Amino acid sequence: IKDGKQYYLFYPIEYIEEKGSYENLDMRKAKLYPVEEIDIDIPLVAGTQIKENLFTLSRNTMQLIYPRSMATTLFANTDEKYLNRLSSPEIGIQTDNHASVAQQLEKIQKDNGWSADRIYDFDRERQNNRMFILVINVFSYGFILLIGVISIANVFNTISTNIILRRKEFAMLRSVGMSEKGFQKMLNYECLIYGGRSLVIGLPISFIFSFFIHHVINQMVQVDYFIPYASILLAITMVFVVVFITMLYTTRKIRRNNVIEELRIENI
């Protein structure tokens, strides 16, 4: 912004190549063009729309395809040194034997002394990415499984110990006339309390951590943030299932005990 107006900065290509990075450019070397002079509307008419998924085309931006015969018309006002940089072609080859084709192209370039860095094998890269994702999934799900087993063991131990320490309390309730149906109903309410309390604490923390992880990853790769509803529903279900099974297993052992013997127990 200068004198209350907005300007575009245009640097010569030679100067950019000399600096090697856009961060080191000196604004005094740039030519200033007012925004209102550069931003113009050009009407375009689309002759057709490509519906096929061509791997050579980007999916992130809109691209216009012209016949090569239109090059002179399109770049009539373009400087020759810039036009030379736009004239390097890209060739996409669709084949069933990608490895053989890539090897032959690399051999041709090597025989002619050309650099083979411009050859990009999409299928090979896709296979490498699949293997990388497979390794990540194995370690991730293995870690999740390990944490899950430890958590289930911890929940089982905590709830079963709590129920065993309350044997005298349960025996007292049964001695004053609480029916088995009422006793089971009370335990069901306790299951809801245990599970609900853990979810009220755990879910907000998990959302915060997932958003933080997305923020870190988004700085390297642009990905959309989404809430995994299926995973959350599975986690909620598993919490109540584990709590209910633990409570059911422990209370079955308590019901077999004599009420009078349970009333004589002194908790230490």
C-alpha positions as CSV (number, residue, x, y, z in Angstrom):
1,I,0.0,0.0,0.0
2,K,1.4,3.4,-1.0
3,D,-0.2,6.8,-0.9
4,G,-3.5,5.1,0.1
5,K,-3.5,2.8,-3.0
6,Q,-2.8,-0.9,-3.4
7,Y,0.0,-2.0,-5.8
8,Y,1.2,-5.3,-7.2
9,L,4.9,-6.0,-7.1
10,F,6.6,-7.5,-10.1
11,Y,10.2,-8.7,-9.9
12,P,12.4,-9.5,-12.9
13,I,13.0,-13.3,-13.2
14,E,16.8,-12.8,-13.3
15,Y,16.6,-11.0,-9.9
16,I,14.4,-13.8,-8.4
17,E,16.9,-16.4,-9.6
18,E,19.8,-14.4,-8.3
19,K,18.2,-14.2,-4.8
20,G,17.0,-17.8,-4.9
21,S,14.1,-17.2,-2.5
22,Y,11.1,-14.9,-2.4
23,E,12.0,-14.0,1.3
24,N,15.2,-12.2,0.3
25,L,13.7,-9.9,-2.4
26,D,14.2,-6.2,-2.1
27,M,10.9,-4.3,-2.7
28,R,12.9,-1.4,-4.2
29,K,13.8,-3.7,-7.1
30,A,10.2,-4.3,-8.0
31,K,8.0,-2.5,-10.4
32,L,4.7,-1.1,-9.0
33,Y,1.4,-1.6,-10.8
34,P,-1.8,-0.2,-9.4
35,V,-4.3,-2.9,-8.5
36,E,-7.2,-1.3,-10.4
37,E,-5.1,-1.4,-13.6
38,I,-4.2,-5.0,-13.3
39,D,-7.5,-6.4,-12.1
40,I,-9.5,-6.6,-15.3
41,D,-12.4,-8.9,-16.2
42,I,-11.9,-11.1,-19.3
43,P,-15.0,-13.0,-20.5
44,L,-14.3,-16.6,-21.3
45,V,-16.5,-19.1,-23.1
46,A,-16.0,-22.8,-22.3
47,G,-16.3,-25.0,-25.3
48,T,-16.6,-28.2,-23.3
49,Q,-16.0,-29.6,-19.9
50,I,-13.6,-32.5,-19.2
51,K,-15.4,-35.0,-17.0
52,E,-12.6,-37.6,-17.0
53,N,-10.2,-37.7,-14.1
54,L,-6.9,-36.9,-15.9
55,F,-3.9,-37.4,-13.6
56,T,-1.9,-34.6,-15.3
57,L,-4.5,-31.9,-14.3
58,S,-4.6,-30.3,-10.9
59,R,-7.7,-30.7,-8.8
60,N,-7.0,-27.6,-6.6
61,T,-7.3,-24.9,-9.3
62,M,-9.3,-24.2,-12.4
63,Q,-7.4,-24.8,-15.6
64,L,-8.1,-23.7,-19.1
65,I,-7.0,-25.9,-22.0
66,Y,-6.3,-24.3,-25.4
67,P,-5.0,-25.8,-28.6
68,R,-1.3,-25.2,-29.3
69,S,-2.3,-23.1,-32.3
70,M,-3.6,-20.4,-29.9
71,A,-0.2,-19.9,-28.2
72,T,0.8,-17.0,-30.4
73,T,-2.5,-15.2,-29.8
74,L,-2.6,-15.8,-26.1
75,F,1.0,-14.8,-25.5
76,A,1.2,-12.0,-28.1
77,N,2.1,-9.4,-25.5
78,T,4.4,-11.6,-23.5
79,D,8.2,-10.9,-23.4
80,E,10.3,-13.5,-25.2
81,K,12.3,-14.4,-22.1
82,Y,9.2,-15.2,-20.2
83,L,7.6,-17.0,-23.2
84,N,10.6,-19.4,-23.3
85,R,10.0,-20.4,-19.8
86,L,6.3,-21.2,-20.5
87,S,7.1,-23.3,-23.5
88,S,8.5,-26.4,-21.7
89,P,6.0,-29.2,-22.4
90,E,4.6,-31.8,-20.0
91,I,3.9,-35.2,-21.4
92,G,1.6,-37.7,-19.6
93,I,1.8,-41.4,-20.5
94,Q,-0.9,-43.8,-19.4
95,T,0.4,-47.4,-19.5
96,D,-0.1,-50.8,-17.9
97,N,3.6,-51.3,-17.3
98,H,4.7,-48.1,-15.6
99,A,8.0,-49.4,-14.3
100,S,9.2,-50.5,-17.7
101,V,8.2,-47.2,-19.3
102,A,9.8,-45.1,-16.6
103,Q,13.0,-47.2,-16.9
104,Q,13.1,-46.6,-20.7
105,L,12.6,-42.9,-20.3
106,E,15.3,-42.6,-17.7
107,K,17.7,-44.5,-20.0
108,I,16.9,-42.2,-22.9
109,Q,17.6,-39.1,-20.8
110,K,20.8,-40.7,-19.4
111,D,22.0,-41.5,-22.9
112,N,21.4,-38.0,-24.0
113,G,22.9,-36.4,-20.9
114,W,19.6,-35.0,-19.7
115,S,18.5,-34.9,-16.1
116,A,16.1,-37.6,-15.1
117,D,14.6,-35.5,-12.3
118,R,11.7,-34.5,-14.4
119,I,10.3,-38.1,-14.7
120,Y,7.6,-38.7,-12.2
121,D,6.0,-42.1,-11.9
122,F,2.6,-41.6,-10.4
123,D,1.9,-45.3,-9.9
124,R,5.2,-45.9,-8.1
125,E,4.6,-42.9,-5.9
126,R,1.1,-44.1,-5.1
127,Q,2.4,-47.5,-4.1
128,N,5.1,-45.9,-1.9
129,N,2.4,-43.8,-0.3
130,R,0.2,-46.9,0.3
131,M,3.1,-48.7,2.0
132,F,3.8,-45.7,4.1
133,I,0.2,-45.3,5.2
134,L,0.1,-49.1,5.9
135,V,3.0,-48.8,8.3
136,I,1.5,-45.7,10.0
137,N,-1.8,-47.6,10.4
138,V,-0.1,-50.6,11.9
139,F,1.7,-48.5,14.5
140,S,-1.2,-46.3,15.2
141,Y,-3.8,-49.0,15.6
142,G,-1.3,-51.1,17.6
143,F,-0.8,-48.1,20.0
144,I,-4.5,-47.6,20.2
145,L,-5.1,-51.3,21.0
146,L,-2.4,-51.2,23.7
147,I,-3.9,-48.1,25.3
148,G,-7.4,-49.6,25.0
149,V,-6.3,-52.8,26.8
150,I,-4.6,-50.9,29.6
151,S,-7.7,-48.6,30.0
152,I,-10.1,-51.6,30.1
153,A,-7.9,-53.3,32.7
154,N,-7.8,-50.1,34.8
155,V,-11.5,-49.6,34.6
156,F,-12.2,-53.3,35.5
157,N,-9.8,-53.1,38.5
158,T,-11.2,-49.8,39.8
159,I,-14.9,-50.7,39.5
160,S,-14.5,-54.2,40.9
161,T,-12.4,-53.0,43.8
162,N,-15.0,-50.3,44.6
163,I,-17.9,-52.8,44.5
164,I,-16.0,-55.3,46.7
165,L,-15.3,-52.6,49.3
166,R,-19.1,-51.8,49.3
167,R,-20.2,-55.3,50.1
168,K,-21.4,-54.4,53.6
169,E,-23.4,-51.5,52.1
170,F,-25.1,-53.7,49.6
171,A,-25.8,-56.4,52.2
172,M,-27.4,-53.8,54.4
173,L,-29.7,-52.6,51.6
174,R,-30.7,-56.2,50.9
175,S,-31.3,-56.9,54.5
176,V,-33.8,-54.1,54.8
177,G,-35.9,-55.5,52.0
178,M,-34.4,-54.2,48.7
179,S,-35.5,-56.6,45.9
180,E,-33.1,-58.1,43.3
181,K,-34.8,-56.0,40.7
182,G,-34.3,-52.8,42.7
183,F,-30.7,-53.8,43.4
184,Q,-30.0,-54.3,39.7
185,K,-31.7,-51.0,38.9
186,M,-29.5,-49.2,41.3
187,L,-26.4,-50.8,39.7
188,N,-27.6,-49.8,36.3
189,Y,-27.9,-46.2,37.4
190,E,-24.3,-46.4,38.8
191,C,-23.2,-47.7,35.4
192,L,-24.6,-44.6,33.7
193,I,-23.0,-42.4,36.3
194,Y,-19.6,-44.0,35.9
195,G,-19.7,-43.9,32.1
196,G,-21.3,-40.5,31.8
197,R,-18.8,-38.9,34.2
198,S,-15.8,-40.3,32.2
199,L,-17.3,-39.1,28.9
200,V,-18.1,-35.6,30.2
201,I,-14.4,-35.3,31.0
202,G,-12.9,-37.3,28.2
203,L,-14.8,-36.1,25.2
204,P,-13.9,-32.3,25.5
205,I,-10.3,-33.2,26.1
206,S,-10.2,-35.5,23.0
207,F,-11.8,-32.7,20.9
208,I,-9.1,-30.3,22.1
209,F,-6.3,-32.7,21.3
210,S,-7.7,-33.6,17.9
211,F,-8.0,-30.0,16.9
212,F,-4.4,-29.3,18.1
213,I,-3.1,-32.3,16.1
214,H,-5.0,-31.0,13.0
215,H,-3.5,-27.6,13.5
216,V,0.0,-29.0,13.6
217,I,-0.5,-31.2,10.5
218,N,-2.3,-28.4,8.7
219,Q,0.9,-26.4,8.8
220,M,2.6,-29.0,6.6
221,V,-0.3,-30.4,4.6
222,Q,-3.6,-28.7,3.9
223,V,-6.4,-31.0,5.3
224,D,-9.9,-30.4,6.3
225,Y,-10.9,-30.8,9.9
226,F,-13.8,-33.1,10.5
227,I,-15.4,-34.7,13.6
228,P,-15.2,-38.6,13.5
229,Y,-18.7,-39.3,14.6
230,A,-18.4,-43.0,14.0
231,S,-15.3,-43.3,16.1
232,I,-16.9,-41.2,18.9
233,L,-20.1,-43.3,18.9
234,L,-17.9,-46.5,19.0
235,A,-15.9,-45.1,22.0
236,I,-19.1,-44.1,23.9
237,T,-20.6,-47.6,23.3
238,M,-17.4,-49.3,24.4
239,V,-17.3,-47.3,27.6
240,F,-20.7,-48.3,28.7
241,V,-20.2,-51.9,27.6
242,V,-17.0,-52.2,29.6
243,V,-18.5,-50.6,32.7
244,F,-21.7,-52.8,32.5
245,I,-19.7,-56.0,32.0
246,T,-17.4,-55.2,34.9
247,M,-20.3,-54.3,37.2
248,L,-22.2,-57.4,36.2
249,Y,-19.2,-59.7,36.8
250,T,-18.5,-58.2,40.2
251,T,-22.1,-58.1,41.5
252,R,-22.7,-61.7,40.5
253,K,-19.9,-62.7,42.9
254,I,-21.4,-60.6,45.7
255,R,-24.9,-62.1,45.3
256,R,-23.5,-65.5,46.1
257,N,-22.3,-64.4,49.5
258,N,-24.4,-64.6,52.7
259,V,-26.0,-61.4,53.8
260,I,-25.3,-62.0,57.5
261,E,-21.6,-62.7,56.8
262,E,-21.3,-59.6,54.7
263,L,-22.8,-57.4,57.5
264,R,-20.0,-58.6,59.8
265,I,-17.3,-57.4,57.5
266,E,-15.3,-54.5,58.8
267,N,-13.6,-52.5,56.0
268,I,-10.0,-51.6,56.7
